Amino acid sequence: MIYIEEGFPVNMNKDIKFQLGIEDIPKKWYNIAADSPVPIPPPHNPATNEPASPKDLEAIFPRNLIEQEVSVERYIDIPEEVREAYVMLNRPSPLVRAVRLEKMLKTPAKIYYKREDLSPCGSHKSNTAVPQAYYNMIAGTEHLTTETGAGQWGMSLSQACSMFNMSCKVFMTCSSYDSKPYRRIAMETYGAKVYSSPSNETKYGRAIKEKYPDTPGSLGIAISEAIEMAVQERNTKYSLGSVLNHVMLHQTVIGQELIKQLEMADIVPDHMIACVGGGSNFSGFSFPMLAKKIKGEVDTDIIAAEPVSVASLTKGDYRYDFGDTAGMTPLLKMYTLGHDFIPSAIHAGGLRYHGMAPTVSLMKDLGYVRPVMVEQKATFAAGMQFANSEGIIPAPESTHAIAAAIDLAMEAKRKNEEKVIVFNLSGHGLLDMAAYESYLSGKIA
Ligand SMILES: *Cc1c(COP(=O)(O)O)cnc(C)c1O
């Protein structure tokens, strides 16, 4: 037994870190569509407002990924090439008990976090970047286009494309392009071409620039540009880092590993928390447990932490809307702030999206998911506490989950309850130092 402080007995061999072996990397992805009590609403064709046919999607996605998008099979095999690449991404990722954070908060709650910051690109995004690049490669795609906010997605896809010998073109929202040069340089290091969005490369980009010369850009605008380019250029497909069903599917390696790790730790979480932008790290982390909740096997409170300024689940309407700003995508049934909503330039660039994944939206609508909103300043305060206890500087996106976890740990303290809180650390913040500088110098109100 080591005593980090009196009253905090921890067995270092048993209680601190739950690490699986390579053989525990899941062999299948888990598909929530199989267990949802009502079908996931399909995408609609905007011209007819009828369900889109898979053919409508073929202009931008390869057929193998479209099959996953519409699948209702509970499990989908992970190709061996992708499992092998997951080893390189440091899977399985550890589950860690936040002993030092508990001590700092003096809470009786037990706090655990799943470390998705350990992949070479520093976030969960590679869990889907790698399979998307792989499936495109075997379908004969030569070039992928995409959008990126803070740059994590663009970086992960650039890395995955370099792995499978494809070129990558990334539209990066101009607010991030200017404030996060190192992610852009990382993408270029992996051989990608990066454009500040809105750009002069596309018709839509040029139109937006003319109409709103001072726009900070948005993910919705960047998606429109990437799709326009994918439709127009030869052997070019588009890749999306969140929102779509197949992206949520790929991320479920997180939650399947987590279920095994919770068994090792012999705990059932009272609360599970992840931040939500488009919903992918949240889905991957929580859907395998949510399946148990649907079946009535657990009663875990599953929380989606979102920014006050882009609170699609809390403040949005549940309706069909476009996934992008220009209205080029099929309509998706989701909680949305409106496809022309331009979020304020918060530092958590990965959360600046007007909508929410149709799967996450449905689970919220059915009452299985509880959204909470967090103020930007509180998220950085939580990030500072985490950095100074656990030693990891979290991504500004991830600090939303940390802030919600700390709130619950403090509530447990007030009520003297030994709650079990598990959150997803979706990424590290080592390339987000400008954001921390703003906080440290008092510029975040
Ligand atoms: C992109 C990103 C998010 C938000 O995207 P989701 O699809 O909601 O997961 C959250 N955290 C990090 C570190 C990210 O890179």
The ligand as an ORCA input file, in Angstrom:
! r2SCAN-3c Opt
* xyz 0 1
  C     -12.277     16.613    -32.422
  C     -12.118     16.518    -30.987
  C     -13.231     16.525    -30.127
  C     -14.638     16.724    -30.605
  O     -15.091     15.845    -31.562
  P     -16.082     14.657    -31.245
  O     -16.420     14.095    -32.561
  O     -17.266     15.226    -30.525
  O     -15.339     13.721    -30.388
  C     -13.007     16.368    -28.781
  N     -11.767     16.240    -28.278
  C     -10.675     16.232    -29.069
  C      -9.323     16.102    -28.448
  C     -10.816     16.366    -30.443
  O      -9.743     16.351    -31.216
*
